[in-house]
Every structure is written in structure tokens, then in C-alpha cells.
Amino acid sequence: MYPIASKNVAVIGAGAAGLIAAHELRQEGHKVVVFERENQVGGIWVYNPATESDPLGVDPTRNLIHSSLYASLRTNLPREVMGFRSYPFLYKRGSHRDPRRFPGHREVLEYLKDFAVDFKLCGLVRFGTEVWHVGLIENGKWKVTSRKREGNAYNDRNQEKLDEVYDAVVVCNGHYTEPRPAEIPGVEGWPGKQIHSHNYRDPEPFRDQVVVLIGSAASADDISREIAKVSKEVHIASRAVQNGIMGKLAGYDNIYHHSMIESTHGDGSVAFQEGSVVYADIILHCTGYKYHFPFLETNGMVTVDDNRVGPLYKHIFPPALAPWLSFVGLPWKVVPFPLFEFQSKWIAGTLSGRLSLPSPKEMMADIQAFYSSMEASGTPKRYTHNMAGYQFEYDDWLAAQCGCLPTEEWRKQMYVETSMRKRSQPETYRDQWEDEHLVRQALADFSQYFSKVPSS
């Protein structure tokens, strides 16, 4: 049965966000086309051993590599927490499957492939197709211009572009592809090498080197410990470091904590704000990414300013263009897949008319109140989409809008306990845990979803 109104919807990207968006849109009765520049689903979870020609990722003419995965990456969330609510992330037997609760990246890709196959989503996807331009036209419609790949590349001069018109566009292109390196005083004259973690794959290039690593998030933790096995020294520069924990990292002879970099110099020295100086060979930026929508033209109604995508109502809808333009997956410091699912349900329901949005004026007022609260608390603009501390409140608000159940209590507890173990036991939290009672609750909860998964 079709909903109040079935719309023609373009979804950009067939990673986790694009797949769940396509599923929820089709469930609501919309007609969906998913544009995917690569030749398989998975987005960021498709490992590519290749790296970009500019290791820092700032040269606009560099060859672009979408994936930011490194070879040894394992999830920092248990699979019970990580999966979509409608499709639990359970271990499946197979020669290439990973049974661990915190599996490697290949297992996540296999999970997403299973999801696409079981819900018959691959038929909605145009593989090897890049979205070249998305723009608003008359009658509130959207013109989407795309082009097919020729082998492994695009030919700007000879490649024919296809123009199509859609009622709505859902942007799901991810935000782990465009590096955001740190700004370092004097680095133009510093003689060493620089690399962004987007182009990190394995520790071998750092063998016998003195490395300064900037960052304190999950990738910085993992990579610093991995390269310490082969490098001479690893010096971690972080805003989060406290005076009491500066110096050598417990359990390691060659990892040191520092405050942020004060300056770099032509003799190879790197000076830190607390006063120490090291002579380094490499600066490794584990400093995050920029939101990047090179294909999107909104006549200034949506902008990216200091990594704030806005104005967006609840990180999804630009008020002047809602609900016909939306974004899935902008928040970070979150459990991503369930959040994508809630966002997609809301988008699908608003496009059909089954759910309603506030007026543009009311949405703008809500956005301004949010921005004002950030400013009053001294939160930098670049943290607009950082949901550390309130992601589940956000998820449950979306659930209420959609008329579905809020986040399970076991999922919240398991996330909190995992976060605590990660801080106290960074080396072992993935393989040693004491939350079996929560695992049992999760497995009992998952049984209600099995009957809803179609047989492939």
C-alpha cells in the first residue's frame, strides 16, 4: 500500500547511511534511486590499500581515495550496539567471517552487503555512477546530473552526463574522505613529512622514525600504539592532554604525551606548548575531516562554515528546502547505524506526508536557539554536529517523531560500559568484558526482528 504521497527520491551514496535511507524510503512507498560512485555497497567500509598522491590530503588535484580504513582497524563498538535495529549485527558462519564482538572492518562490510541482499536493495543502486551536480529547479524539483565511470576513472571531456529530475534528494555521502589537517605554526619551513590518517594503512612507513601524532580520538589511540611497535618514538600532541598525564605513556617505552604543538622549525624541531622539544621525521594528523558536498548547489541556503553544515533543523533538514533536501549521518561521536535509521525513518515519513515538520520559521528559531546555546557554553562552531553526551536523547526524540520505540536500555548501558572500558583498558577492551548480562538482553531483543527480515 502506498502512503499519502509517493515521491521520486535520489539518494547519494550506498554506504550504511544510503542503504538504510533507501530501505526506509522504499518501506514508506517512495520510488528510490541510489547513486554510488564505487562498484559495490559499503561506502567508507570498503577497504582500499591505495593512498592518495598527496598524503596530507589538501591538494585539490590529488587522486581521491574514498576509504579511510587502515588494515588492522577493528570496531570500537560491540556488534550488538553497532547494528541497525531492524537488522541485528550477528555473526554469520563463513570462511571469511569474523566472530569477534569487536570485529575487523571486513566483517562490517559483509554485514552491510548482507543487509543490502536480504532487503533486495542492490537493484536500487546505480553502481559506478558519480553525482556531478544537484540543483534546485522550477516547481521545487531537483535536477541531478550524474556520469558513469569508465573503468576506474572519469573522463571529463568525453563522458556523457545524464540529467534527471527528482522530487527530493537525500545526501548520504559520508564525512570521512576530505581531511582536515591541523594548522601548525612554521610548518611551511619544517623539513619532515606530513600525512593525514586518511592515508594511513599500516605502520611500515614509520619504521625507525620519530613521529609526532596530533589527535586524541579513536583512530589516534589505535594508530599511535600500532606504529609504536616499529617507530623509534611516538609523541602524541593533543588538546585533551592534562598536565598530570604528560610524559611517557604507561606500559610503553617510546610513546609520550604532550600538549599541542607550539611551533615547528627548519632544523626539524617540533616545540610543544608545555615547553618540550623533539626532532621529528613525520607529523601524522589524526585530526578529523571536513564536510564536503562539491556536487550540491543550494544558492547559499545550505553552507559549510568551520565544519558547521547549516542551517539544518535537527542536523537533517534545511528549513527553506525541507523536506525536499535532507542529510543523513552528519552527527559524530555517536553510534552511527541506529542513528542513520532513525533519521531515515523521519525523512521517509515527512516526504510522504504521514509526518509533519514545523514551519520554516519555527525550524529556524530552533536552530538559532541551538547555535546560541553552543555560543553561550563556549562550544566551537566546528563541534556543531558533535553529539557526545546527548546522542541517545536525540535518537529518542527522532523515535518519538516517527512513532517508534526509543533506544533499548541495554544498548545505552552497553555503550556506556564500553566507553568506560575503552578509557581504562585501551589495550584490551575489545577482547575482555564483563557485560554478558547485556549481551543476553540484546539477543533476546533481537529475536523480535528475525521474522521481519525477508529471506534472500
Secondary structure as the mmCIF struct_conf table of DSSP 4:
data_model
#
loop_
_struct_conf.conf_type_id
_struct_conf.id
_struct_conf.beg_label_comp_id
_struct_conf.beg_label_asym_id
_struct_conf.beg_label_seq_id
_struct_conf.end_label_comp_id
_struct_conf.end_label_asym_id
_struct_conf.end_label_seq_id
BEND BEND1 ILE A 4 ILE A 4
STRN STRN1 ASN A 8 ILE A 12
BEND BEND2 GLY A 15 GLY A 15
HELX_RH_AL_P HELX_RH_AL_P1 ALA A 16 GLN A 27
TURN_TY1_P TURN_TY1_P1 GLU A 28 GLY A 29
STRN STRN2 LYS A 31 PHE A 35
BEND BEND3 ARG A 37 VAL A 41
HELX_RH_3T_P HELX_RH_3T_P1 GLY A 43 TRP A 45
BEND BEND4 VAL A 46 VAL A 46
BEND BEND5 SER A 53 ASP A 54
TURN_TY1_P TURN_TY1_P2 PRO A 55 LEU A 56
BEND BEND6 GLY A 57 GLY A 57
TURN_TY1_P TURN_TY1_P3 PRO A 60 THR A 61
BEND BEND7 ARG A 62 ARG A 62
HELX_LH_PP_P HELX_LH_PP_P1 ASN A 63 LEU A 64
TURN_TY1_P TURN_TY1_P4 ALA A 71 SER A 72
STRN STRN3 ARG A 74 ARG A 74
BEND BEND8 ASN A 76 LEU A 77
HELX_RH_AL_P HELX_RH_AL_P2 ARG A 79 MET A 82
BEND BEND9 GLY A 83 GLY A 83
STRN STRN4 PHE A 84 PHE A 84
TURN_TY1_P TURN_TY1_P5 ARG A 85 SER A 86
STRN STRN5 TYR A 87 TYR A 87
BEND BEND10 GLY A 94 GLY A 94
TURN_TY1_P TURN_TY1_P6 SER A 95 HIS A 96
BEND BEND11 ARG A 100 PHE A 102
STRN STRN6 GLY A 104 GLY A 104
HELX_RH_AL_P HELX_RH_AL_P3 HIS A 105 ASP A 118
TURN_TY1_P TURN_TY1_P7 PHE A 119 LYS A 120
HELX_RH_3T_P HELX_RH_3T_P2 CYS A 122 LEU A 124
STRN STRN7 VAL A 125 ARG A 126
TURN_TY1_P TURN_TY1_P8 PHE A 127 GLY A 128
STRN STRN8 THR A 129 LEU A 136
HELX_RH_3T_P HELX_RH_3T_P3 GLU A 138 GLY A 140
STRN STRN9 TRP A 142 LYS A 148
STRN STRN10 GLU A 150 GLU A 150
TURN_TY1_P TURN_TY1_P9 GLY A 151 ASN A 152
STRN STRN11 ALA A 153 ALA A 153
TURN_TY1_P TURN_TY1_P10 ASP A 156 ASN A 158
HELX_LH_PP_P HELX_LH_PP_P2 GLN A 159 GLU A 160
STRN STRN12 LYS A 161 TYR A 166
BEND BEND12 ASP A 167 ASP A 167
STRN STRN13 ALA A 168 VAL A 171
BEND BEND13 HIS A 175 THR A 177
STRN STRN14 GLU A 178 PRO A 179
HELX_LH_PP_P HELX_LH_PP_P3 PRO A 181 GLU A 183
TURN_TY1_P TURN_TY1_P11 PRO A 185 GLY A 186
HELX_RH_3T_P HELX_RH_3T_P4 VAL A 187 GLY A 189
BEND BEND14 GLY A 192 GLY A 192
STRN STRN15 LYS A 193 HIS A 196
HELX_RH_3T_P HELX_RH_3T_P5 SER A 197 ASN A 199
BEND BEND15 PRO A 203 PRO A 203
HELX_RH_3T_P HELX_RH_3T_P6 GLU A 204 PHE A 206
TURN_TY1_P TURN_TY1_P12 ARG A 207 ASP A 208
STRN STRN16 VAL A 210 ILE A 214
BEND BEND16 ALA A 217 ALA A 217
HELX_RH_AL_P HELX_RH_AL_P4 ALA A 218 ILE A 227
TURN_TY1_P TURN_TY1_P13 ALA A 228 VAL A 230
BEND BEND17 SER A 231 LYS A 232
STRN STRN17 GLU A 233 ALA A 237
TURN_TY1_P TURN_TY1_P14 ARG A 239 ALA A 240
HELX_RH_3T_P HELX_RH_3T_P7 ASN A 243 ILE A 245
STRN STRN18 GLY A 247 LYS A 248
HELX_LH_PP_P HELX_LH_PP_P4 LEU A 249 LEU A 249
TURN_TY1_P TURN_TY1_P15 ALA A 250 GLY A 251
BEND BEND18 ASP A 253 ASN A 254
STRN STRN19 ILE A 255 HIS A 258
STRN STRN20 ILE A 261 THR A 264
TURN_TY1_P TURN_TY1_P16 GLY A 266 ASP A 267
BEND BEND19 GLY A 268 GLY A 268
STRN STRN21 SER A 269 PHE A 272
TURN_TY1_P TURN_TY1_P17 GLN A 273 GLU A 274
BEND BEND20 GLY A 275 GLY A 275
STRN STRN22 VAL A 277 TYR A 279
BEND BEND21 ASP A 281 ASP A 281
STRN STRN23 ILE A 282 HIS A 285
STRN STRN24 TYR A 289 LYS A 290
TURN_TY1_P TURN_TY1_P18 PRO A 294 PHE A 295
STRN STRN25 LEU A 296 GLU A 297
TURN_TY1_P TURN_TY1_P19 ASN A 299 GLY A 300
BEND BEND22 MET A 301 VAL A 302
STRN STRN26 THR A 303 ASP A 305
TURN_TY1_P TURN_TY1_P20 ASP A 306 ASN A 307
STRN STRN27 ARG A 308 GLY A 310
BEND BEND23 PRO A 311 PRO A 311
STRN STRN28 TYR A 313 TYR A 313
TURN_TY1_P TURN_TY1_P21 LYS A 314 ILE A 316
STRN STRN29 PHE A 317 PHE A 317
HELX_RH_3T_P HELX_RH_3T_P8 PRO A 319 LEU A 321
TURN_TY1_P TURN_TY1_P22 ALA A 322 TRP A 324
STRN STRN30 LEU A 325 PHE A 327
BEND BEND24 VAL A 328 GLY A 329
STRN STRN31 TRP A 332 TRP A 332
BEND BEND25 LYS A 333 VAL A 334
HELX_RH_AL_P HELX_RH_AL_P5 PRO A 336 SER A 352
TURN_TY1_P TURN_TY1_P23 GLY A 353 GLY A 353
BEND BEND26 ARG A 354 LEU A 355
HELX_LH_PP_P HELX_LH_PP_P5 LEU A 357 SER A 359
HELX_RH_AL_P HELX_RH_AL_P6 PRO A 360 ALA A 376
TURN_TY1_P TURN_TY1_P24 SER A 377 GLY A 378
HELX_RH_3T_P HELX_RH_3T_P9 LYS A 381 TYR A 383
TURN_TY1_P TURN_TY1_P25 THR A 384 HIS A 385
STRN STRN32 ASN A 386 ASN A 386
TURN_TY1_P TURN_TY1_P26 ALA A 388 TYR A 390
HELX_RH_AL_P HELX_RH_AL_P7 GLN A 391 CYS A 402
TURN_TY1_P TURN_TY1_P27 GLY A 403 GLY A 403
HELX_RH_AL_P HELX_RH_AL_P8 GLU A 409 SER A 424
TURN_TY1_P TURN_TY1_P28 PRO A 426 ASP A 431
HELX_RH_AL_P HELX_RH_AL_P9 GLU A 436 PHE A 450
TURN_TY1_P TURN_TY1_P29 SER A 451 LYS A 452
BEND BEND27 VAL A 453 VAL A 453
HELX_LH_PP_P HELX_LH_PP_P6 PRO A 454 SER A 455
#
